Amino acid sequence: MANKQNDLSKQEKKLLKQMYWRSFTLFSAVTPAKQGASGFEYTMLPFINAFYKEDEARKEAMVRQMSYFNSNVALAPFVMGITASMEKENSLKPGFNADSINAIKTSLMGPLAGIGDSVFWGVLRVIAAGIAVSLAKSGNIFAPLVFLLLFNVPIQMIRWYGGRLGYTLGSSYISKLYENGLINILTKAASIVGLTMVGAMTAQMVIFKVKWNMVVAGKTILKTQNMLDQIFIGLVPLLITLFCFYLLKKKNVSINYLIFGIILIGIVLSMLGIA
């Protein structure tokens, strides 16, 4: 892998440095609909401007990189590196399947988020804090500095080398897959993984519990939420999600209208005691 990284051109090394520094802005402008998409696109802009010479191709790449993205900040540069290498392949090969770029990105961000959050937030931060707290109790004034170094140095090394690793892996293996005719299979598999992840996020993040029950003579004879759960757990959140997706894709309803509409409906239903 070291040899492959040494084979990078001077321009590619410069672009990877820009990617590293720009990746700090990943979550600087978070929106409910896109999360870190704007920061991700900002990080990809140097690659897009370098690889694509025509304005229309650049516009398509910019729109492509504005898709939803949410992952662990330490491992995000790895995804960025792979994405950048795929954009390079797309710019060089006229028949390249551009849909595979977002498919791979979506399939990677979920698993890497789980791994990164567990390792860095759940383990590394606790260990660094434990060492720093013990030093602070003994009166060591460098305890905060020790915590910052123990926590940030490993993360920054992984961010730096992870981005380069993703780029070199992508440029090498994506090319082989393309030459062997396996890129469509990879795209299909990545799309399935990505959709599974989005479905899991929907089940966890979209919450709707019906509080209204059927009461006769002061006695509850039907608990609505229990009845819905017996039919299909998470039925109402799923229907809400599909309805919002329908409005977005088919009716071109603004995401802002949907957000404020959901908030308003939630307030009204809560005041009425329905949910």
N, C-alpha and C positions, 0 to 999 in steps of 0.2 A: 504493500500500500504506500510505503514511503517513496518508492520509485515512481509510482503513478502520480503522487503529489508533486514530485520534482519535475515531472513531464508537463506540468501546467505551464501555459504561456505566461508572459509578463502581464498581458492584459487580463487573463483569468485570475492571476494572483491579486491584481489590483481590484478586480470586481469582487473577489471573495473578502478582501479587507473592507470594502464598502458595505458588503452584505453584513459583516459582523457588526460594524458600528451602527448601521441603519436598523438592525434587528432589535436594538434597544427600544425602538419606538413602536414595537409590535402592538402593545395594548395602550398606546397613548391616546387613541381616539376610539374607544369601544362603543359599539351600538348593539342593542338587543338582537337585531336581525343579522348582523355581520360579525360581531365580536371584534377580532383583530384583523379583519380583512384589509382595512385601509393601511395599517402598519405593514402587513405582509406585502401588499402591492408596492408600497414605498420602498421596501427592501429589495424587491425584484426589479425596480425601474432601471438601475444601471445595466442589468443583464438584458432587459427588453430593448433598451436603446442601443446596446452594443450588437445584439444578435439580429435585430430586425431593421432593415433599411427602408422599407416602405411604411408610410404613415398608417395605412389601413391594417397592416399586419401588427403594428405596434398597438393600435387601438384594440384589436381583438385580444391581444395578450394582456393588456391592461384590464379589460373587462373580465377576462378569464381569472385573473389573479384577485379580483374583488369578490370572489366567492367566500362563503362562510369559513372562518378558520379560528380554532380555539384549541390550544395545546399548552404544554408546559414550556415556560420560557427558556429553560436550559436545553431542551431537546428540539425546540422549534428550528434552530439553525440547520439541523440535520435535514429536516423536511424542506427547508428553503434551498439547501444545496442540491437535493434531488430534483426539486422543481425547476431550479435554474438550469440544470443539465438537460432536463427534458425540453425546456424552452429552446435550448441550443439545438437539440436534435430536431425539433419541430421547424426551426428556421433553416436547417440544412437539407431536410428531406421533405419534398413536396407532398408525398403521400402519407406523412406521419399522422397518426390518429391523435389530434389535439385533445380529444375528450379524455384520453388516458392521463393527462397531466393533473386535472382536478380529481380524477378517480383515485390516483395514487396518493395525492395530498390528503384527501378526505379519509382514506383508509388508514393512513399512518398517524394522523393527528390524535385520534382517540386512544389507541393503545399506548402511544408514547406519552400522552398526558397522564394516563394511569400509572405508568412506570415512573415518570418524572416526579409526579406529586408524591408518590410513596417513598421514593429514594431521597429526594432533596428536601421536601417539606416534612415528611414523616420521620426520616432517619437522620440525615445530615444536619438539619437545623436543630434537632433535639440534642444530638451529640455535641455540636458546637456550643449551644446554649448551656449545656451541662458543664462543659469545661470552663466556659467563661464565668458562669455563676460561682463555681468553686473558687476561681481566682479572685472574683470580686469579694467573696466572703472573707478571704484572707487579706483583703486590703490592697490588692494589686490594681494599680490605676490603668494598667494596659488590658484589663479584662474585656472592655468593649471592642478594642482593636483586635484582640485574639478571636473574638466571636466573628467579626467581620471578615477576617482573613480565612478562618477555618471554613466559613460558609461560602464565601464568594470566590476564593481562588479555584477550588475544584469546579464550580459551576462555570466560571469564565473559561477555564481550559476546555471543558466539554463543549461549550458554545463555539469556541474558536476551531478546535479540531473536528468537532461534529459537523460543522458547516462544510469544511474541506472534504471530510469523509463522504458526506452525502453527495457532494458534487462529483468526486472521482468515481464513487460507486455507480452513480446514475449514468454518467457519460460512458462508463465501461459496460455495465450489464444491460442497460436499456438498449444500447446499440446491438448487443448480442441477441437480445430477445426480438428486436425488430428484424434482424437479419434472418433469424430462424422462424419467423412468422408467428411468434408466440405473444406479440404485444397485445393482440385483441383478446387473447385468453387472460392475460394479466389484467387488462382493463376491466373485463367482465368480473373477474374475481375481486378486484379492488372495489368495484362499484357495489358488489354484494356486501363486502365488509363495511363500506361506508354507509350504505343504507341501513345495515343492522345497527351500526353505531348511532345513527340519527334516530332510529326507532327507539333505542334504549334511552337516549337523551330525552325524547318526547315523554316516555313513561315516567322519567324521574323529575323532569322540570315542569311539565304541564300538570297542574293539580286542580281538580274540581271535585269537591265532595258535597253531595246533596244532603242538606240538613232537614228538608221538609219530609215529614212522615205522615201517613194516613192514620188519623186518630178518630175513634168512634167511642162516644160516651166516656171520654177521658182516658181511654186505653189505646195504646199504640198497636194497631193490627197489621201495619205494613211499614217496614223500614226501607225507604226508597233506595238508599245507598247499598244496603245489603242485597236487595233485589237486583240492582244493576251489576254488582260484583258477581252474582251468580250467573248472570248472562254472559258478561265479558268484563274482566277486571281492567279498569282504565278505559271503559267504553266512551264516556263523555269527553275526557281529554283527547282521545283519538279523533272523535268526531269534530271537536273544536279545531284541532290541528289540520285535519283534512279540509275543513271548511275555509280556514284561513289560507291554506295553500291554493284552494280553488279560486278564492278572491284575488290572490296575488297573480296567479298564472293566467287565469281565464278572463277575469274582469279588470285586470291591471289596476287594482285598488292600491293606493299608496300604503306603504308599511306604517307610516305615521298615523294614518287613519285607523288602521287595524289595532295599533298599540293603544291609542286613546279610546277606541271603541271597546276593546277588551277591558280596559280599566273602568270605563263607565258602566259597562254591563256588570262587572264584578261588584262595584259599589251598590248598584241598584238591587242585585240579587242578595247581597249581604244584608241590606236594609230591610228587605222583604222577608228575610229569614229562610230563603230558599237554598242558599249555598254559603 
